[in-house]
Amino acid sequence: MNRILSVFLSHLFKTGNLTITDASGGVTQWGDGTGEKLHIRFNTKAAERAVALHPSLKFGEAYMDGGLDVVSGSIYDVLALIFANADRGDAAREPWMRAIARMRLLYRRYIQNNTPRRARANVQHHYDLSGALYDLFLDADRQYSCAYFERPGASLEEAQLAKKRHIAAKLNFDRPGLRALDIGCGWGGMGLYLAGQLQAEVTGITLSDEQLAVARKRAEDAGLADRAKFRIEDYRDVKGQFDRIVSVGMFEHVGVDFYEAYFSRCAELLEADGVMLLHTIGRFEEPTNTNSFIAKYIFPGGYIPSLSQMTAAIERAGLIVTDVEVLRLHYAETLRHWRERFAARRDEAKALYDERFCRMWEFYLAASEGSFRWQDLVVFQVQLTKSRDALPLTRDYMFEAEARLRQRDDPDAAAASREGTWPERCAAE
């Protein structure tokens, strides 16, 4: 086995039961022999060298390109073992690992220079893939962001509906006809929910042609085209004033150097008594680089913020943070559903693209789930206003609105789950 790789692995694996067959046919055991037996095989010496020098990028590439195979277990199982050991070992403190991290920080500003033109290209890279691909693993509403699991055992469909309901309650739609802006509207699900359930006048913006076409058709089919309008537009170019602003899963694409511009624009667009809800992936530790594999192949230009980075820009924009909720394991559970659904329909994905694409997607979903389950990734829901008296004095209005919407969404399900939801359990007590 490559000597550098061997040193790295000796520092990484303290627990577990991993067998590695190297490109020369040598077999080594790693860990303390506990847990599920896993086995990976390197097929080329080049893959060994690459993983040794830059594991955060090259391990995923080697799996994607066939430079290594998982012989026993799955790529998720292998990554779970790596994540479980990462906090115990000191592999990440190897000199060359620290050097790579510093180099990535140096050119981060170039990679995340998300000008309007580059931002559109980055979005199209991921979101303009075949709609049939997303139908393989998303819910029918195509909610491609963290779901909200109100109770154990909730289905993905239930949890994604609950997410929309949870967000809508925080936006405090206290009267019909409020003008709402959905920044990064996706395939239209959130905007259509606000237009249909709360009689809002919704403007949804996206940079994806595929998403725009689907959102507009869904609005027509639902008879909501007069209240839910979607268009291609960068957040920097939006004109007008809005009573409510919502942004779900879009802020990760803004880029650190544009945070102040983003929040300043939101402040300009929001009415004096308006309310904004930002739903974004974040990290609870200090700022750091985006995973190399995800940045290169999945979300170019993407960056996961810490709360400190967000609040500094929010304060400079003149907005007030009125509520923060941290969803911890909800995205891990969401990704588990996506990963399992994708695996069940892998042959269909391969027919759409190819084996390499399937391996890339498997690695992306597995690594992402692991990051939320064992590393520092969470989801922040940050409520913002321009005025300190724009909202009621207590958070009761959120629980009350959520209960009303739950009853409206599905009366039978609301009755069945009443004992299991936190807001209603608290109300009952």
DOMAR-305119 format. One record per residue (C-alpha): residue number from 0; residue in one letter; x, y, z. Coordinates in steps of 0.05 Angstrom, whole numbers, plus 5000, padded with zeros to 4 digits. Example, Ala and Ser with C-alpha at 12.3 -4.5 7.8 and 13.67 -1.06 7.14 Angstrom:
BEGIN
{pt 0 A {5246 4910 5156}}
{pt 1 S {5273 4979 5143}}
//
This chain:
BEGIN
{pt 0 M {5000 5000 5000}}
{pt 1 N {5021 5071 4987}}
{pt 2 R {5064 5092 5047}}
{pt 3 I {5030 5160 5057}}
{pt 4 L {4961 5128 5054}}
{pt 5 S {4982 5076 5105}}
{pt 6 V {5005 5130 5154}}
{pt 7 F {4941 5168 5144}}
{pt 8 L {4897 5107 5155}}
{pt 9 S {4936 5087 5218}}
{pt 10 H {4920 5155 5248}}
{pt 11 L {4847 5154 5225}}
{pt 12 F {4819 5085 5243}}
{pt 13 K {4816 5071 5318}}
{pt 14 T {4751 5032 5317}}
{pt 15 G {4713 4990 5266}}
{pt 16 N {4728 4930 5222}}
{pt 17 L {4754 4951 5154}}
{pt 18 T {4793 4909 5105}}
{pt 19 I {4830 4944 5048}}
{pt 20 T {4859 4908 4988}}
{pt 21 D {4910 4952 4955}}
{pt 22 A {4926 4955 4880}}
{pt 23 S {4981 4904 4888}}
{pt 24 G {4935 4854 4921}}
{pt 25 G {4960 4865 4992}}
{pt 26 V {4908 4860 5047}}
{pt 27 T {4909 4901 5111}}
{pt 28 Q {4860 4907 5169}}
{pt 29 W {4841 4973 5202}}
{pt 30 G {4804 4989 5266}}
{pt 31 D {4795 4948 5329}}
{pt 32 G {4755 4892 5297}}
{pt 33 T {4687 4914 5324}}
{pt 34 G {4624 4926 5283}}
{pt 35 E {4603 4907 5213}}
{pt 36 K {4657 4877 5168}}
{pt 37 L {4672 4925 5111}}
{pt 38 H {4719 4915 5053}}
{pt 39 I {4743 4963 4999}}
{pt 40 R {4791 4949 4942}}
{pt 41 F {4836 4997 4906}}
{pt 42 N {4839 4980 4832}}
{pt 43 T {4897 5025 4813}}
{pt 44 K {4960 5053 4845}}
{pt 45 A {4941 5121 4819}}
{pt 46 A {4877 5119 4860}}
{pt 47 E {4918 5101 4922}}
{pt 48 R {4966 5159 4912}}
{pt 49 A {4910 5208 4899}}
{pt 50 V {4870 5189 4961}}
{pt 51 A {4934 5192 5003}}
{pt 52 L {4948 5264 4982}}
{pt 53 H {4878 5293 4980}}
{pt 54 P {4827 5246 5013}}
{pt 55 S {4769 5295 5018}}
{pt 56 L {4766 5301 4943}}
{pt 57 K {4801 5240 4915}}
{pt 58 F {4765 5186 4956}}
{pt 59 G {4699 5206 4924}}
{pt 60 E {4731 5213 4856}}
{pt 61 A {4763 5144 4862}}
{pt 62 Y {4696 5113 4879}}
{pt 63 M {4660 5152 4824}}
{pt 64 D {4711 5134 4770}}
{pt 65 G {4721 5061 4790}}
{pt 66 G {4789 5070 4821}}
{pt 67 L {4762 5035 4882}}
{pt 68 D {4704 4989 4896}}
{pt 69 V {4665 4972 4959}}
{pt 70 V {4669 4896 4964}}
{pt 71 S {4630 4887 5029}}
{pt 72 G {4580 4937 5055}}
{pt 73 S {4561 5001 5019}}
{pt 74 I {4594 5068 5007}}
{pt 75 Y {4549 5095 5061}}
{pt 76 D {4574 5043 5110}}
{pt 77 V {4646 5060 5094}}
{pt 78 L {4634 5135 5101}}
{pt 79 A {4597 5124 5167}}
{pt 80 L {4659 5089 5194}}
{pt 81 I {4703 5145 5170}}
{pt 82 F {4659 5198 5202}}
{pt 83 A {4655 5158 5267}}
{pt 84 N {4731 5156 5271}}
{pt 85 A {4744 5228 5247}}
{pt 86 D {4730 5258 5315}}
{pt 87 R {4774 5207 5350}}
{pt 88 G {4835 5207 5306}}
{pt 89 D {4884 5261 5287}}
{pt 90 A {4888 5246 5212}}
{pt 91 A {4861 5315 5194}}
{pt 92 R {4920 5346 5229}}
{pt 93 E {4971 5316 5183}}
{pt 94 P {5016 5371 5154}}
{pt 95 W {4995 5360 5082}}
{pt 96 M {4921 5360 5102}}
{pt 97 R {4929 5428 5136}}
{pt 98 A {4967 5454 5075}}
{pt 99 I {4911 5434 5028}}
{pt 100 A {4859 5467 5073}}
{pt 101 R {4900 5532 5073}}
{pt 102 M {4908 5531 4997}}
{pt 103 R {4833 5522 4988}}
{pt 104 L {4821 5582 5033}}
{pt 105 L {4867 5624 4990}}
{pt 106 Y {4827 5614 4926}}
{pt 107 R {4758 5608 4959}}
{pt 108 R {4741 5679 4938}}
{pt 109 Y {4752 5661 4865}}
{pt 110 I {4712 5597 4870}}
{pt 111 Q {4654 5632 4905}}
{pt 112 N {4655 5695 4862}}
{pt 113 N {4580 5686 4849}}
{pt 114 T {4567 5743 4802}}
{pt 115 P {4497 5740 4769}}
{pt 116 R {4525 5704 4708}}
{pt 117 R {4566 5653 4747}}
{pt 118 A {4509 5643 4797}}
{pt 119 R {4462 5624 4740}}
{pt 120 A {4514 5575 4711}}
{pt 121 N {4524 5543 4780}}
{pt 122 V {4449 5533 4789}}
{pt 123 Q {4441 5504 4720}}
{pt 124 H {4497 5455 4733}}
{pt 125 H {4456 5420 4786}}
{pt 126 Y {4383 5439 4779}}
{pt 127 D {4376 5434 4704}}
{pt 128 L {4389 5359 4706}}
{pt 129 S {4333 5315 4681}}
{pt 130 G {4269 5323 4720}}
{pt 131 A {4261 5248 4717}}
{pt 132 L {4323 5242 4761}}
{pt 133 Y {4293 5282 4817}}
{pt 134 D {4228 5244 4812}}
{pt 135 L {4267 5181 4830}}
{pt 136 F {4281 5203 4902}}
{pt 137 L {4244 5267 4920}}
{pt 138 D {4172 5271 4944}}
{pt 139 A {4117 5288 4894}}
{pt 140 D {4123 5362 4911}}
{pt 141 R {4197 5360 4894}}
{pt 142 Q {4219 5391 4959}}
{pt 143 Y {4295 5390 4952}}
{pt 144 S {4313 5416 5021}}
{pt 145 C {4311 5393 5094}}
{pt 146 A {4244 5364 5115}}
{pt 147 Y {4214 5373 5184}}
{pt 148 F {4198 5309 5221}}
{pt 149 E {4145 5327 5271}}
{pt 150 R {4140 5257 5298}}
{pt 151 P {4180 5192 5295}}
{pt 152 G {4163 5149 5235}}
{pt 153 A {4136 5206 5193}}
{pt 154 S {4141 5193 5118}}
{pt 155 L {4182 5238 5073}}
{pt 156 E {4118 5266 5043}}
{pt 157 E {4090 5283 5113}}
{pt 158 A {4155 5314 5135}}
{pt 159 Q {4162 5358 5073}}
{pt 160 L {4091 5383 5081}}
{pt 161 A {4106 5397 5154}}
{pt 162 K {4168 5437 5133}}
{pt 163 K {4125 5483 5090}}
{pt 164 R {4074 5490 5146}}
{pt 165 H {4129 5504 5197}}
{pt 166 I {4159 5559 5154}}
{pt 167 A {4091 5590 5137}}
{pt 168 A {4073 5594 5210}}
{pt 169 K {4137 5632 5225}}
{pt 170 L {4121 5682 5169}}
{pt 171 N {4057 5702 5206}}
{pt 172 F {4008 5708 5148}}
{pt 173 D {3957 5745 5190}}
{pt 174 R {3913 5767 5132}}
{pt 175 P {3901 5746 5059}}
{pt 176 G {3932 5781 5001}}
{pt 177 L {4001 5792 5029}}
{pt 178 R {4055 5800 4977}}
{pt 179 A {4107 5746 4985}}
{pt 180 L {4175 5738 4951}}
{pt 181 D {4204 5667 4946}}
{pt 182 I {4279 5674 4932}}
{pt 183 G {4303 5609 4901}}
{pt 184 C {4233 5581 4891}}
{pt 185 G {4255 5513 4864}}
{pt 186 W {4198 5476 4830}}
{pt 187 G {4147 5521 4862}}
{pt 188 G {4124 5479 4922}}
{pt 189 M {4133 5531 4976}}
{pt 190 G {4103 5588 4935}}
{pt 191 L {4043 5546 4915}}
{pt 192 Y {4031 5528 4988}}
{pt 193 L {4031 5601 5009}}
{pt 194 A {3986 5620 4951}}
{pt 195 G {3938 5563 4961}}
{pt 196 Q {3934 5557 5037}}
{pt 197 L {3945 5629 5057}}
{pt 198 Q {3919 5668 4997}}
{pt 199 A {3986 5703 4988}}
{pt 200 E {4006 5739 4925}}
{pt 201 V {4070 5702 4910}}
{pt 202 T {4129 5720 4865}}
{pt 203 G {4178 5663 4859}}
{pt 204 I {4247 5672 4828}}
{pt 205 T {4296 5619 4805}}
{pt 206 L {4357 5615 4759}}
{pt 207 S {4338 5546 4733}}
{pt 208 D {4301 5538 4667}}
{pt 209 E {4277 5468 4686}}
{pt 210 Q {4250 5491 4753}}
{pt 211 L {4215 5551 4722}}
{pt 212 A {4178 5509 4671}}
{pt 213 V {4154 5461 4724}}
{pt 214 A {4133 5515 4773}}
{pt 215 R {4093 5553 4721}}
{pt 216 K {4057 5490 4698}}
{pt 217 R {4041 5470 4769}}
{pt 218 A {4012 5539 4782}}
{pt 219 E {3968 5532 4720}}
{pt 220 D {3946 5462 4738}}
{pt 221 A {3928 5483 4809}}
{pt 222 G {3889 5544 4786}}
{pt 223 L {3937 5590 4822}}
{pt 224 A {3972 5624 4764}}
{pt 225 D {3939 5690 4782}}
{pt 226 R {3968 5688 4852}}
{pt 227 A {4033 5650 4842}}
{pt 228 K {4079 5678 4789}}
{pt 229 F {4148 5650 4774}}
{pt 230 R {4205 5679 4734}}
{pt 231 I {4280 5674 4720}}
{pt 232 E {4312 5729 4761}}
{pt 233 D {4372 5741 4805}}
{pt 234 Y {4357 5766 4875}}
{pt 235 R {4399 5828 4860}}
{pt 236 D {4352 5848 4804}}
{pt 237 V {4285 5842 4839}}
{pt 238 K {4243 5906 4843}}
{pt 239 G {4185 5924 4887}}
{pt 240 Q {4164 5916 4959}}
{pt 241 F {4140 5853 4995}}
{pt 242 D {4104 5839 5060}}
{pt 243 R {4138 5771 5067}}
{pt 244 I {4203 5742 5041}}
{pt 245 V {4220 5668 5044}}
{pt 246 S {4283 5634 5020}}
{pt 247 V {4292 5559 5028}}
{pt 248 G {4356 5524 5009}}
{pt 249 M {4382 5581 4966}}
{pt 250 F {4429 5618 5013}}
{pt 251 E {4481 5563 5008}}
{pt 252 H {4493 5587 4936}}
{pt 253 V {4504 5661 4953}}
{pt 254 G {4578 5660 4972}}
{pt 255 V {4611 5693 5032}}
{pt 256 D {4631 5756 4996}}
{pt 257 F {4559 5769 4976}}
{pt 258 Y {4525 5760 5044}}
{pt 259 E {4522 5834 5057}}
{pt 260 A {4494 5848 4987}}
{pt 261 Y {4442 5793 4997}}
{pt 262 F {4416 5817 5064}}
{pt 263 S {4418 5890 5043}}
{pt 264 R {4376 5874 4982}}
{pt 265 C {4327 5835 5025}}
{pt 266 A {4322 5895 5072}}
{pt 267 E {4307 5940 5013}}
{pt 268 L {4253 5893 4987}}
{pt 269 L {4219 5882 5054}}
{pt 270 E {4163 5928 5077}}
{pt 271 A {4174 5966 5142}}
{pt 272 D {4128 5917 5179}}
{pt 273 G {4149 5856 5137}}
{pt 274 V {4176 5789 5159}}
{pt 275 M {4229 5745 5127}}
{pt 276 L {4245 5672 5140}}
{pt 277 L {4312 5644 5117}}
{pt 278 H {4321 5568 5116}}
{pt 279 T {4392 5548 5102}}
{pt 280 I {4443 5494 5115}}
{pt 281 G {4495 5518 5165}}
{pt 282 R {4549 5494 5211}}
{pt 283 F {4553 5500 5287}}
{pt 284 E {4629 5503 5289}}
{pt 285 E {4675 5558 5264}}
{pt 286 P {4675 5575 5189}}
{pt 287 T {4713 5527 5144}}
{pt 288 N {4717 5502 5072}}
{pt 289 T {4662 5467 5035}}
{pt 290 N {4675 5393 5024}}
{pt 291 S {4720 5388 4963}}
{pt 292 F {4680 5334 4927}}
{pt 293 I {4613 5370 4937}}
{pt 294 A {4643 5437 4914}}
{pt 295 K {4672 5407 4851}}
{pt 296 Y {4618 5360 4827}}
{pt 297 I {4552 5377 4860}}
{pt 298 F {4546 5450 4881}}
{pt 299 P {4599 5493 4848}}
{pt 300 G {4604 5560 4882}}
{pt 301 G {4568 5534 4943}}
{pt 302 Y {4587 5550 5015}}
{pt 303 I {4559 5529 5082}}
{pt 304 P {4558 5588 5131}}
{pt 305 S {4566 5591 5206}}
{pt 306 L {4515 5631 5244}}
{pt 307 S {4568 5683 5261}}
{pt 308 Q {4581 5697 5188}}
{pt 309 M {4507 5707 5175}}
{pt 310 T {4490 5751 5235}}
{pt 311 A {4547 5799 5221}}
{pt 312 A {4519 5812 5151}}
{pt 313 I {4448 5815 5177}}
{pt 314 E {4466 5868 5228}}
{pt 315 R {4502 5911 5176}}
{pt 316 A {4440 5907 5131}}
{pt 317 G {4396 5937 5186}}
{pt 318 L {4354 5874 5196}}
{pt 319 I {4333 5847 5264}}
{pt 320 V {4340 5774 5283}}
{pt 321 T {4274 5758 5317}}
{pt 322 D {4278 5682 5321}}
{pt 323 V {4329 5627 5307}}
{pt 324 E {4315 5552 5306}}
{pt 325 V {4368 5500 5294}}
{pt 326 L {4343 5436 5261}}
{pt 327 R {4396 5385 5280}}
{pt 328 L {4382 5315 5253}}
{pt 329 H {4324 5331 5208}}
{pt 330 Y {4367 5336 5146}}
{pt 331 A {4403 5271 5163}}
{pt 332 E {4335 5237 5163}}
{pt 333 T {4315 5272 5098}}
{pt 334 L {4378 5249 5064}}
{pt 335 R {4368 5178 5089}}
{pt 336 H {4301 5177 5054}}
{pt 337 W {4332 5205 4990}}
{pt 338 R {4390 5156 4993}}
{pt 339 E {4345 5096 5002}}
{pt 340 R {4298 5118 4948}}
{pt 341 F {4354 5130 4899}}
{pt 342 A {4384 5061 4914}}
{pt 343 A {4317 5028 4902}}
{pt 344 R {4312 5060 4833}}
{pt 345 R {4386 5061 4815}}
{pt 346 D {4375 5024 4749}}
{pt 347 E {4329 5080 4726}}
{pt 348 A {4381 5132 4743}}
{pt 349 K {4433 5092 4705}}
{pt 350 A {4387 5090 4644}}
{pt 351 L {4381 5166 4648}}
{pt 352 Y {4456 5177 4655}}
{pt 353 D {4510 5124 4668}}
{pt 354 E {4546 5084 4721}}
{pt 355 R {4594 5140 4737}}
{pt 356 F {4537 5188 4750}}
{pt 357 C {4503 5138 4796}}
{pt 358 R {4566 5129 4836}}
{pt 359 M {4575 5204 4841}}
{pt 360 W {4503 5212 4866}}
{pt 361 E {4510 5155 4915}}
{pt 362 F {4572 5186 4944}}
{pt 363 Y {4540 5255 4947}}
{pt 364 L {4478 5230 4984}}
{pt 365 A {4517 5185 5032}}
{pt 366 A {4570 5238 5048}}
{pt 367 S {4517 5291 5059}}
{pt 368 E {4477 5248 5106}}
{pt 369 G {4540 5231 5145}}
{pt 370 S {4558 5305 5151}}
{pt 371 F {4491 5320 5184}}
{pt 372 R {4491 5258 5226}}
{pt 373 W {4562 5259 5253}}
{pt 374 Q {4596 5325 5235}}
{pt 375 D {4578 5398 5245}}
{pt 376 L {4523 5410 5194}}
{pt 377 V {4454 5432 5215}}
{pt 378 V {4397 5475 5186}}
{pt 379 F {4384 5545 5210}}
{pt 380 Q {4316 5577 5206}}
{pt 381 V {4327 5651 5218}}
{pt 382 Q {4268 5699 5224}}
{pt 383 L {4282 5772 5206}}
{pt 384 T {4245 5838 5209}}
{pt 385 K {4259 5911 5200}}
{pt 386 S {4216 5932 5259}}
{pt 387 R {4217 5906 5330}}
{pt 388 D {4141 5907 5334}}
{pt 389 A {4127 5872 5268}}
{pt 390 L {4109 5807 5305}}
{pt 391 P {4069 5787 5367}}
{pt 392 L {4106 5790 5434}}
{pt 393 T {4107 5715 5445}}
{pt 394 R {4119 5655 5399}}
{pt 395 D {4049 5628 5412}}
{pt 396 Y {4026 5654 5344}}
{pt 397 M {4073 5605 5310}}
{pt 398 F {4044 5544 5346}}
{pt 399 E {3973 5568 5335}}
{pt 400 A {3984 5581 5261}}
{pt 401 E {4019 5514 5253}}
{pt 402 A {3961 5477 5286}}
{pt 403 R {3910 5513 5241}}
{pt 404 L {3950 5496 5179}}
{pt 405 R {3959 5423 5201}}
{pt 406 Q {3883 5417 5208}}
{pt 407 R {3874 5448 5139}}
{pt 408 D {3927 5405 5106}}
{pt 409 D {3899 5339 5131}}
{pt 410 P {3846 5338 5186}}
{pt 411 D {3852 5263 5196}}
{pt 412 A {3927 5264 5203}}
{pt 413 A {3923 5324 5250}}
{pt 414 A {3877 5286 5296}}
{pt 415 A {3919 5223 5294}}
{pt 416 S {3984 5259 5309}}
{pt 417 R {3959 5308 5362}}
{pt 418 E {3992 5270 5418}}
{pt 419 G {4058 5266 5382}}
{pt 420 T {4072 5338 5360}}
{pt 421 W {4111 5383 5406}}
{pt 422 P {4068 5447 5398}}
{pt 423 E {4003 5411 5410}}
{pt 424 R {4032 5369 5467}}
{pt 425 C {4055 5433 5501}}
{pt 426 A {3986 5465 5490}}
{pt 427 A {3952 5404 5521}}
{pt 428 E {3995 5408 5582}}
//
